[in-house]
Amino acid sequence: MSGQKKPLTYKFEDLKERFGVKDKYKLVGHFKTRVLDIAKKELDECSPYSFNYTEEKEG
């Protein structure tokens, strides 16, 4: 994903599966604070790579 020019779009269920927490964090807010925010913090501290995310709601 390094050098990606356009945004990637994933559904939260797909991300949960990629992170190996498919059956945890039923609330999106818990997944964001307990998985995504921690992963971003660790990448920012230890790696030249990072990511940003925004939530797009349907309906």
All heavy atoms as a GROMACS GRO file, in nm:
protein
  492
    1MET      N    1   0.081  -0.119   0.000
    1MET     CA    2   0.000   0.000   0.000
    1MET      C    3   0.086   0.126   0.000
    1MET      O    4   0.034   0.234  -0.011
    1MET     CB    5  -0.092   0.000   0.121
    1MET     CG    6  -0.199  -0.104   0.115
    1MET     SD    7  -0.310  -0.083   0.251
    1MET     CE    8  -0.368  -0.248   0.265
    2SER      N    9   0.215   0.109   0.015
    2SER     CA   10   0.305   0.223   0.014
    2SER      C   11   0.297   0.296  -0.119
    2SER      O   12   0.292   0.235  -0.224
    2SER     CB   13   0.448   0.175   0.038
    2SER     OG   14   0.538   0.282   0.028
    3GLY      N   15   0.296   0.427  -0.114
    3GLY     CA   16   0.292   0.506  -0.235
    3GLY      C   17   0.153   0.518  -0.295
    3GLY      O   18   0.138   0.563  -0.408
    4GLN      N   19   0.053   0.478  -0.221
    4GLN     CA   20  -0.085   0.483  -0.269
    4GLN      C   21  -0.125   0.628  -0.293
    4GLN      O   22  -0.108   0.712  -0.207
    4GLN     CB   23  -0.178   0.419  -0.166
    4GLN     CG   24  -0.321   0.408  -0.207
    4GLN     CD   25  -0.343   0.309  -0.319
    4GLN    OE1   26  -0.269   0.213  -0.335
    4GLN    NE2   27  -0.443   0.333  -0.399
    5LYS      N   28  -0.175   0.659  -0.411
    5LYS     CA   29  -0.211   0.796  -0.446
    5LYS      C   30  -0.358   0.828  -0.420
    5LYS      O   31  -0.392   0.939  -0.389
    5LYS     CB   32  -0.180   0.824  -0.594
    5LYS     CG   33  -0.034   0.809  -0.628
    5LYS     CD   34   0.050   0.914  -0.561
    5LYS     CE   35   0.194   0.898  -0.606
    5LYS     NZ   36   0.288   0.968  -0.522
    6LYS      N   37  -0.445   0.729  -0.437
    6LYS     CA   38  -0.587   0.755  -0.415
    6LYS      C   39  -0.632   0.682  -0.289
    6LYS      O   40  -0.573   0.582  -0.249
    6LYS     CB   41  -0.670   0.712  -0.535
    6LYS     CG   42  -0.664   0.566  -0.568
    6LYS     CD   43  -0.748   0.534  -0.689
    6LYS     CE   44  -0.746   0.384  -0.713
    6LYS     NZ   45  -0.835   0.344  -0.818
    7PRO      N   46  -0.737   0.732  -0.224
    7PRO     CA   47  -0.783   0.670  -0.099
    7PRO      C   48  -0.834   0.527  -0.120
    7PRO      O   49  -0.892   0.495  -0.223
    7PRO     CB   50  -0.898   0.759  -0.055
    7PRO     CG   51  -0.894   0.879  -0.140
    7PRO     CD   52  -0.814   0.849  -0.261
    8LEU      N   53  -0.808   0.445  -0.022
    8LEU     CA   54  -0.862   0.310  -0.020
    8LEU      C   55  -0.988   0.311   0.066
    8LEU      O   56  -0.993   0.380   0.167
    8LEU     CB   57  -0.761   0.213   0.040
    8LEU     CG   58  -0.628   0.200  -0.033
    8LEU    CD1   59  -0.534   0.112   0.048
    8LEU    CD2   60  -0.649   0.142  -0.170
    9THR      N   61  -1.087   0.235   0.027
    9THR     CA   62  -1.212   0.231   0.102
    9THR      C   63  -1.236   0.088   0.150
    9THR      O   64  -1.231  -0.006   0.071
    9THR     CB   65  -1.329   0.276   0.013
    9THR    OG1   66  -1.301   0.407  -0.035
    9THR    CG2   67  -1.459   0.278   0.091
   10TYR      N   68  -1.261   0.074   0.279
   10TYR     CA   69  -1.292  -0.056   0.339
   10TYR      C   70  -1.413  -0.040   0.428
   10TYR      O   71  -1.432   0.061   0.493
   10TYR     CB   72  -1.176  -0.106   0.427
   10TYR     CG   73  -1.052  -0.139   0.351
   10TYR    CD1   74  -0.944  -0.053   0.349
   10TYR    CD2   75  -1.039  -0.259   0.283
   10TYR    CE1   76  -0.828  -0.084   0.280
   10TYR    CE2   77  -0.924  -0.292   0.214
   10TYR     CZ   78  -0.819  -0.203   0.214
   10TYR     OH   79  -0.704  -0.234   0.146
   11LYS      N   80  -1.493  -0.145   0.437
   11LYS     CA   81  -1.601  -0.149   0.533
   11LYS      C   82  -1.543  -0.194   0.667
   11LYS      O   83  -1.443  -0.265   0.671
   11LYS     CB   84  -1.709  -0.246   0.487
   11LYS     CG   85  -1.779  -0.199   0.362
   11LYS     CD   86  -1.892  -0.291   0.325
   11LYS     CE   87  -1.958  -0.234   0.200
   11LYS     NZ   88  -2.083  -0.298   0.170
   12PHE      N   89  -1.606  -0.150   0.776
   12PHE     CA   90  -1.554  -0.185   0.907
   12PHE      C   91  -1.548  -0.336   0.927
   12PHE      O   92  -1.455  -0.387   0.988
   12PHE     CB   93  -1.636  -0.120   1.019
   12PHE     CG   94  -1.593   0.021   1.047
   12PHE    CD1   95  -1.673   0.127   1.010
   12PHE    CD2   96  -1.473   0.047   1.110
   12PHE    CE1   97  -1.633   0.256   1.034
   12PHE    CE2   98  -1.432   0.176   1.135
   12PHE     CZ   99  -1.513   0.282   1.097
   13GLU      N  100  -1.645  -0.408   0.874
   13GLU     CA  101  -1.643  -0.554   0.888
   13GLU      C  102  -1.520  -0.614   0.818
   13GLU      O  103  -1.460  -0.708   0.869
   13GLU     CB  104  -1.772  -0.615   0.833
   13GLU     CG  105  -1.894  -0.584   0.917
   13GLU     CD  106  -1.881  -0.630   1.061
   13GLU    OE1  107  -1.832  -0.742   1.085
   13GLU    OE2  108  -1.920  -0.552   1.150
   14ASP      N  109  -1.483  -0.559   0.705
   14ASP     CA  110  -1.364  -0.608   0.634
   14ASP      C  111  -1.237  -0.576   0.714
   14ASP      O  112  -1.146  -0.659   0.723
   14ASP     CB  113  -1.354  -0.545   0.495
   14ASP     CG  114  -1.469  -0.587   0.404
   14ASP    OD1  115  -1.527  -0.695   0.428
   14ASP    OD2  116  -1.499  -0.511   0.310
   15LEU      N  117  -1.231  -0.457   0.771
   15LEU     CA  118  -1.115  -0.420   0.852
   15LEU      C  119  -1.105  -0.508   0.977
   15LEU      O  120  -0.996  -0.548   1.015
   15LEU     CB  121  -1.121  -0.273   0.893
   15LEU     CG  122  -1.090  -0.172   0.785
   15LEU    CD1  123  -1.113  -0.030   0.836
   15LEU    CD2  124  -0.948  -0.187   0.736
   16LYS      N  125  -1.218  -0.534   1.039
   16LYS     CA  126  -1.217  -0.619   1.158
   16LYS      C  127  -1.163  -0.757   1.124
   16LYS      O  128  -1.086  -0.815   1.201
   16LYS     CB  129  -1.357  -0.628   1.217
   16LYS     CG  130  -1.400  -0.501   1.289
   16LYS     CD  131  -1.546  -0.498   1.326
   16LYS     CE  132  -1.591  -0.610   1.410
   16LYS     NZ  133  -1.730  -0.598   1.454
   17GLU      N  134  -1.199  -0.808   1.008
   17GLU     CA  135  -1.149  -0.939   0.966
   17GLU      C  136  -0.998  -0.933   0.940
   17GLU      O  137  -0.923  -1.022   0.979
   17GLU     CB  138  -1.223  -0.987   0.842
   17GLU     CG  139  -1.193  -1.129   0.806
   17GLU     CD  140  -1.285  -1.184   0.698
   17GLU    OE1  141  -1.401  -1.140   0.690
   17GLU    OE2  142  -1.237  -1.270   0.622
   18ARG      N  143  -0.952  -0.828   0.875
   18ARG     CA  144  -0.808  -0.812   0.846
   18ARG      C  145  -0.726  -0.802   0.975
   18ARG      O  146  -0.613  -0.849   0.980
   18ARG     CB  147  -0.783  -0.689   0.761
   18ARG     CG  148  -0.822  -0.704   0.617
   18ARG     CD  149  -0.797  -0.574   0.542
   18ARG     NE  150  -0.824  -0.588   0.403
   18ARG     CZ  151  -0.729  -0.600   0.310
   18ARG    NH1  152  -0.602  -0.600   0.345
   18ARG    NH2  153  -0.761  -0.613   0.184
   19PHE      N  154  -0.783  -0.735   1.077
   19PHE     CA  155  -0.712  -0.719   1.204
   19PHE      C  156  -0.730  -0.840   1.295
   19PHE      O  157  -0.673  -0.844   1.403
   19PHE     CB  158  -0.760  -0.592   1.277
   19PHE     CG  159  -0.695  -0.466   1.229
   19PHE    CD1  160  -0.754  -0.387   1.132
   19PHE    CD2  161  -0.574  -0.425   1.281
   19PHE    CE1  162  -0.695  -0.270   1.089
   19PHE    CE2  163  -0.513  -0.309   1.239
   19PHE     CZ  164  -0.573  -0.231   1.142
   20GLY      N  165  -0.809  -0.937   1.254
   20GLY     CA  166  -0.826  -1.058   1.333
   20GLY      C  167  -0.916  -1.040   1.454
   20GLY      O  168  -0.902  -1.112   1.552
   21VAL      N  169  -1.008  -0.946   1.449
   21VAL     CA  170  -1.100  -0.921   1.560
   21VAL      C  171  -1.245  -0.925   1.511
   21VAL      O  172  -1.330  -0.850   1.556
   21VAL     CB  173  -1.070  -0.787   1.630
   21VAL    CG1  174  -0.936  -0.791   1.700
   21VAL    CG2  175  -1.075  -0.671   1.532
   22LYS      N  176  -1.271  -1.017   1.421
   22LYS     CA  177  -1.402  -1.025   1.355
   22LYS      C  178  -1.517  -1.038   1.454
   22LYS      O  179  -1.623  -0.980   1.436
   22LYS     CB  180  -1.402  -1.143   1.258
   22LYS     CG  181  -1.527  -1.157   1.178
   22LYS     CD  182  -1.517  -1.271   1.080
   22LYS     CE  183  -1.644  -1.286   1.000
   22LYS     NZ  184  -1.636  -1.396   0.907
   23ASP      N  185  -1.499  -1.115   1.560
   23ASP     CA  186  -1.607  -1.141   1.655
   23ASP      C  187  -1.604  -1.048   1.776
   23ASP      O  188  -1.678  -1.068   1.872
   23ASP     CB  189  -1.601  -1.286   1.701
   23ASP     CG  190  -1.621  -1.383   1.585
   23ASP    OD1  191  -1.698  -1.349   1.493
   23ASP    OD2  192  -1.560  -1.491   1.586
   24LYS      N  193  -1.519  -0.948   1.774
   24LYS     CA  194  -1.509  -0.852   1.884
   24LYS      C  195  -1.557  -0.715   1.838
   24LYS      O  196  -1.577  -0.692   1.720
   24LYS     CB  197  -1.364  -0.839   1.932
   24LYS     CG  198  -1.309  -0.961   1.998
   24LYS     CD  199  -1.170  -0.933   2.048
   24LYS     CE  200  -1.112  -1.049   2.124
   24LYS     NZ  201  -0.979  -1.018   2.177
   25TYR      N  202  -1.573  -0.626   1.931
   25TYR     CA  203  -1.603  -0.486   1.904
   25TYR      C  204  -1.727  -0.468   1.816
   25TYR      O  205  -1.721  -0.427   1.703
   25TYR     CB  206  -1.483  -0.416   1.840
   25TYR     CG  207  -1.355  -0.435   1.916
   25TYR    CD1  208  -1.250  -0.506   1.861
   25TYR    CD2  209  -1.341  -0.385   2.044
   25TYR    CE1  210  -1.133  -0.526   1.931
   25TYR    CE2  211  -1.224  -0.405   2.116
   25TYR     CZ  212  -1.121  -0.475   2.058
   25TYR     OH  213  -1.005  -0.494   2.128
   26LYS      N  214  -1.841  -0.498   1.874
   26LYS     CA  215  -1.967  -0.483   1.800
   26LYS      C  216  -1.998  -0.337   1.770
   26LYS      O  217  -2.061  -0.306   1.671
   26LYS     CB  218  -2.080  -0.548   1.877
   26LYS     CG  219  -2.066  -0.698   1.884
   26LYS     CD  220  -2.180  -0.764   1.953
   26LYS     CE  221  -2.155  -0.915   1.956
   26LYS     NZ  222  -2.265  -0.988   2.012
   27LEU      N  223  -1.951  -0.247   1.856
   27LEU     CA  224  -1.971  -0.104   1.832
   27LEU      C  225  -1.855  -0.048   1.752
   27LEU      O  226  -1.738  -0.073   1.784
   27LEU     CB  227  -1.984  -0.029   1.964
   27LEU     CG  228  -2.103  -0.066   2.052
   27LEU    CD1  229  -2.096   0.009   2.184
   27LEU    CD2  230  -2.234  -0.038   1.981
   28VAL      N  231  -1.886   0.028   1.650
   28VAL     CA  232  -1.783   0.086   1.564
   28VAL      C  233  -1.689   0.176   1.644
   28VAL      O  234  -1.569   0.176   1.624
   28VAL     CB  235  -1.848   0.164   1.447
   28VAL    CG1  236  -1.744   0.242   1.369
   28VAL    CG2  237  -1.922   0.070   1.356
   29GLY      N  238  -1.743   0.251   1.738
   29GLY     CA  239  -1.661   0.339   1.821
   29GLY      C  240  -1.557   0.265   1.900
   29GLY      O  241  -1.444   0.312   1.914
   30HIS      N  242  -1.591   0.149   1.953
   30HIS     CA  243  -1.494   0.068   2.027
   30HIS      C  244  -1.384   0.018   1.935
   30HIS      O  245  -1.267   0.018   1.972
   30HIS     CB  246  -1.563  -0.050   2.094
   30HIS     CG  247  -1.649  -0.012   2.209
   30HIS    ND1  248  -1.732  -0.099   2.272
   30HIS    CD2  249  -1.667   0.106   2.273
   30HIS    CE1  250  -1.796  -0.039   2.370
   30HIS    NE2  251  -1.758   0.088   2.371
   31PHE      N  252  -1.421  -0.025   1.815
   31PHE     CA  253  -1.321  -0.071   1.718
   31PHE      C  254  -1.226   0.042   1.682
   31PHE      O  255  -1.104   0.022   1.675
   31PHE     CB  256  -1.389  -0.126   1.593
   31PHE     CG  257  -1.294  -0.166   1.486
   31PHE    CD1  258  -1.213  -0.277   1.499
   31PHE    CD2  259  -1.283  -0.092   1.369
   31PHE    CE1  260  -1.125  -0.315   1.400
   31PHE    CE2  261  -1.196  -0.129   1.268
   31PHE     CZ  262  -1.116  -0.241   1.284
   32LYS      N  263  -1.280   0.162   1.661
   32LYS     CA  264  -1.195   0.275   1.624
   32LYS      C  265  -1.097   0.310   1.735
   32LYS      O  266  -0.977   0.328   1.709
   32LYS     CB  267  -1.282   0.397   1.590
   32LYS     CG  268  -1.354   0.380   1.458
   32LYS     CD  269  -1.451   0.487   1.418
   32LYS     CE  270  -1.456   0.615   1.492
   32LYS     NZ  271  -1.559   0.708   1.443
   33THR      N  272  -1.144   0.318   1.860
   33THR     CA  273  -1.054   0.360   1.968
   33THR      C  274  -0.960   0.250   2.014
   33THR      O  275  -0.847   0.278   2.052
   33THR     CB  276  -1.134   0.412   2.089
   33THR    OG1  277  -1.224   0.310   2.134
   33THR    CG2  278  -1.210   0.537   2.055
   34ARG      N  279  -1.006   0.126   2.010
   34ARG     CA  280  -0.925   0.017   2.064
   34ARG      C  281  -0.837  -0.052   1.960
   34ARG      O  282  -0.746  -0.126   1.997
   34ARG     CB  283  -1.016  -0.085   2.131
   34ARG     CG  284  -1.086  -0.026   2.251
   34ARG     CD  285  -1.180  -0.122   2.315
   34ARG     NE  286  -1.252  -0.057   2.425
   34ARG     CZ  287  -1.360  -0.106   2.481
   34ARG    NH1  288  -1.409  -0.221   2.440
   34ARG    NH2  289  -1.417  -0.042   2.579
   35VAL      N  290  -0.864  -0.030   1.832
   35VAL     CA  291  -0.784  -0.096   1.728
   35VAL      C  292  -0.722   0.007   1.633
   35VAL      O  293  -0.600   0.018   1.623
   35VAL     CB  294  -0.867  -0.200   1.649
   35VAL    CG1  295  -0.784  -0.263   1.540
   35VAL    CG2  296  -0.922  -0.307   1.743
   36LEU      N  297  -0.805   0.082   1.562
   36LEU     CA  298  -0.753   0.173   1.459
   36LEU      C  299  -0.665   0.283   1.519
   36LEU      O  300  -0.556   0.310   1.467
   36LEU     CB  301  -0.868   0.236   1.380
   36LEU     CG  302  -0.944   0.144   1.287
   36LEU    CD1  303  -1.055   0.220   1.216
   36LEU    CD2  304  -0.852   0.080   1.186
   37ASP      N  305  -0.710   0.348   1.626
   37ASP     CA  306  -0.632   0.457   1.684
   37ASP      C  307  -0.499   0.407   1.741
   37ASP      O  308  -0.396   0.474   1.727
   37ASP     CB  309  -0.712   0.529   1.792
   37ASP     CG  310  -0.830   0.607   1.736
   37ASP    OD1  311  -0.832   0.633   1.613
   37ASP    OD2  312  -0.919   0.645   1.814
   38ILE      N  313  -0.500   0.290   1.801
   38ILE     CA  314  -0.376   0.232   1.856
   38ILE      C  315  -0.281   0.193   1.743
   38ILE      O  316  -0.160   0.219   1.751
   38ILE     CB  317  -0.409   0.113   1.948
   38ILE    CG1  318  -0.480   0.165   2.073
   38ILE    CG2  319  -0.283   0.036   1.983
   38ILE    CD1  320  -0.534   0.057   2.162
   39ALA      N  321  -0.334   0.133   1.637
   39ALA     CA  322  -0.249   0.096   1.523
   39ALA      C  323  -0.187   0.220   1.460
   39ALA      O  324  -0.068   0.220   1.426
   39ALA     CB  325  -0.331   0.020   1.420
   40LYS      N  326  -0.264   0.327   1.445
   40LYS     CA  327  -0.212   0.450   1.388
   40LYS      C  328  -0.102   0.510   1.476
   40LYS      O  329   0.003   0.551   1.428
   40LYS     CB  330  -0.324   0.552   1.367
   40LYS     CG  331  -0.272   0.683   1.310
   40LYS     CD  332  -0.382   0.774   1.269
   40LYS     CE  333  -0.335   0.909   1.224
   40LYS     NZ  334  -0.211   0.917   1.155
   41LYS      N  335  -0.124   0.511   1.606
   41LYS     CA  336  -0.025   0.566   1.700
   41LYS      C  337   0.107   0.487   1.691
   41LYS      O  338   0.214   0.546   1.685
   41LYS     CB  339  -0.079   0.561   1.842
   41LYS     CG  340   0.015   0.616   1.944
   41LYS     CD  341  -0.044   0.608   2.083
   41LYS     CE  342   0.060   0.652   2.185
   41LYS     NZ  343   0.015   0.632   2.322
   42GLU      N  344   0.097   0.354   1.688
   42GLU     CA  345   0.218   0.272   1.680
   42GLU      C  346   0.291   0.293   1.548
   42GLU      O  347   0.414   0.300   1.546
   42GLU     CB  348   0.182   0.125   1.699
   42GLU     CG  349   0.143   0.091   1.840
   42GLU     CD  350   0.106  -0.055   1.859
   42GLU    OE1  351   0.122  -0.134   1.764
   42GLU    OE2  352   0.061  -0.090   1.969
   43LEU      N  353   0.219   0.301   1.438
   43LEU     CA  354   0.283   0.327   1.309
   43LEU      C  355   0.350   0.464   1.307
   43LEU      O  356   0.462   0.478   1.257
   43LEU     CB  357   0.181   0.320   1.196
   43LEU     CG  358   0.152   0.183   1.139
   43LEU    CD1  359   0.040   0.192   1.036
   43LEU    CD2  360   0.274   0.122   1.076
   44ASP      N  361   0.284   0.565   1.360
   44ASP     CA  362   0.340   0.699   1.363
   44ASP      C  363   0.469   0.704   1.444
   44ASP      O  364   0.562   0.776   1.410
   44ASP     CB  365   0.239   0.800   1.420
   44ASP     CG  366   0.123   0.825   1.325
   44ASP    OD1  367   0.133   0.789   1.206
   44ASP    OD2  368   0.022   0.880   1.371
   45GLU      N  369   0.476   0.627   1.551
   45GLU     CA  370   0.593   0.627   1.639
   45GLU      C  371   0.709   0.544   1.584
   45GLU      O  372   0.826   0.578   1.606
   45GLU     CB  373   0.556   0.574   1.778
   45GLU     CG  374   0.466   0.666   1.856
   45GLU     CD  375   0.419   0.606   1.988
   45GLU    OE1  376   0.449   0.487   2.014
   45GLU    OE2  377   0.352   0.676   2.063
   46CYS      N  378   0.680   0.434   1.515
   46CYS     CA  379   0.783   0.336   1.482
   46CYS      C  380   0.808   0.316   1.334
   46CYS      O  381   0.889   0.230   1.299
   46CYS     CB  382   0.746   0.202   1.544
   46CYS     SG  383   0.721   0.207   1.721
   47SER      N  384   0.741   0.389   1.248
   47SER     CA  385   0.749   0.358   1.107
   47SER      C  386   0.740   0.485   1.023
   47SER      O  387   0.680   0.583   1.066
   47SER     CB  388   0.633   0.264   1.071
   47SER     OG  389   0.623   0.247   0.933
   48PRO      N  390   0.796   0.485   0.904
   48PRO     CA  391   0.779   0.601   0.817
   48PRO      C  392   0.642   0.603   0.751
   48PRO      O  393   0.607   0.696   0.681
   48PRO     CB  394   0.888   0.582   0.712
   48PRO     CG  395   0.912   0.436   0.707
   48PRO     CD  396   0.888   0.386   0.848
   49TYR      N  397   0.561   0.500   0.774
   49TYR     CA  398   0.428   0.490   0.714
   49TYR      C  399   0.322   0.530   0.815
   49TYR      O  400   0.341   0.519   0.935
   49TYR     CB  401   0.401   0.347   0.665
   49TYR     CG  402   0.504   0.298   0.568
   49TYR    CD1  403   0.601   0.208   0.607
   49TYR    CD2  404   0.507   0.346   0.438
   49TYR    CE1  405   0.698   0.164   0.518
   49TYR    CE2  406   0.603   0.303   0.348
   49TYR     CZ  407   0.698   0.213   0.389
   49TYR     OH  408   0.792   0.170   0.302
   50SER      N  409   0.210   0.573   0.763
   50SER     CA  410   0.098   0.608   0.848
   50SER      C  411  -0.031   0.596   0.766
   50SER      O  412  -0.028   0.561   0.649
   50SER     CB  413   0.112   0.750   0.902
   50SER     OG  414   0.009   0.777   0.996
   51PHE      N  415  -0.142   0.626   0.828
   51PHE     CA  416  -0.270   0.628   0.759
   51PHE      C  417  -0.363   0.724   0.830
   51PHE      O  418  -0.343   0.760   0.945
   51PHE     CB  419  -0.332   0.489   0.751
   51PHE     CG  420  -0.374   0.432   0.886
   51PHE    CD1  421  -0.502   0.452   0.933
   51PHE    CD2  422  -0.285   0.358   0.961
   51PHE    CE1  423  -0.540   0.399   1.056
   51PHE    CE2  424  -0.322   0.305   1.083
   51PHE     CZ  425  -0.449   0.326   1.130
   52ASN      N  426  -0.463   0.767   0.759
   52ASN     CA  427  -0.572   0.846   0.813
   52ASN      C  428  -0.700   0.774   0.776
   52ASN      O  429  -0.704   0.699   0.680
   52ASN     CB  430  -0.574   0.987   0.753
   52ASN     CG  431  -0.454   1.067   0.795
   52ASN    OD1  432  -0.418   1.070   0.911
   52ASN    ND2  433  -0.390   1.130   0.698
   53TYR      N  434  -0.804   0.799   0.853
   53TYR     CA  435  -0.931   0.738   0.818
   53TYR      C  436  -1.044   0.834   0.849
   53TYR      O  437  -1.033   0.921   0.935
   53TYR     CB  438  -0.952   0.604   0.889
   53TYR     CG  439  -0.970   0.614   1.040
   53TYR    CD1  440  -1.097   0.631   1.095
   53TYR    CD2  441  -0.862   0.604   1.126
   53TYR    CE1  442  -1.114   0.640   1.231
   53TYR    CE2  443  -0.878   0.611   1.262
   53TYR     CZ  444  -1.004   0.629   1.315
   53TYR     OH  445  -1.021   0.636   1.450
   54THR      N  446  -1.149   0.821   0.771
   54THR     CA  447  -1.273   0.892   0.796
   54THR      C  448  -1.386   0.791   0.785
   54THR      O  449  -1.380   0.696   0.709
   54THR     CB  450  -1.298   1.005   0.694
   54THR    OG1  451  -1.298   0.950   0.563
   54THR    CG2  452  -1.191   1.112   0.704
   55GLU      N  453  -1.488   0.814   0.862
   55GLU     CA  454  -1.602   0.724   0.862
   55GLU      C  455  -1.708   0.779   0.767
   55GLU      O  456  -1.746   0.896   0.775
   55GLU     CB  457  -1.660   0.715   1.003
   55GLU     CG  458  -1.774   0.620   1.017
   55GLU     CD  459  -1.824   0.610   1.160
   55GLU    OE1  460  -1.764   0.668   1.250
   55GLU    OE2  461  -1.926   0.542   1.179
   56GLU      N  462  -1.751   0.696   0.676
   56GLU     CA  463  -1.858   0.733   0.584
   56GLU      C  464  -1.981   0.653   0.620
   56GLU      O  465  -1.979   0.530   0.615
   56GLU     CB  466  -1.816   0.705   0.439
   56GLU     CG  467  -1.702   0.789   0.393
   56GLU     CD  468  -1.663   0.760   0.248
   56GLU    OE1  469  -1.738   0.685   0.180
   56GLU    OE2  470  -1.560   0.810   0.206
   57LYS      N  471  -2.084   0.723   0.658
   57LYS     CA  472  -2.208   0.656   0.699
   57LYS      C  473  -2.304   0.646   0.584
   57LYS      O  474  -2.310   0.734   0.500
   57LYS     CB  475  -2.272   0.731   0.815
   57LYS     CG  476  -2.188   0.735   0.939
   57LYS     CD  477  -2.257   0.807   1.050
   57LYS     CE  478  -2.170   0.807   1.174
   57LYS     NZ  479  -2.236   0.874   1.287
   58GLU      N  480  -2.377   0.537   0.582
   58GLU     CA  481  -2.479   0.517   0.479
   58GLU      C  482  -2.615   0.550   0.539
   58GLU      O  483  -2.640   0.527   0.656
   58GLU     CB  484  -2.480   0.372   0.431
   58GLU     CG  485  -2.354   0.334   0.357
   58GLU     CD  486  -2.358   0.188   0.311
   58GLU    OE1  487  -2.461   0.123   0.329
   58GLU    OE2  488  -2.255   0.143   0.258
   59GLY      N  489  -2.701   0.602   0.456
   59GLY     CA  490  -2.838   0.628   0.500
   59GLY      C  491  -2.865   0.765   0.551
   59GLY      O  492  -2.792   0.853   0.563
   0.00000   0.00000   0.00000
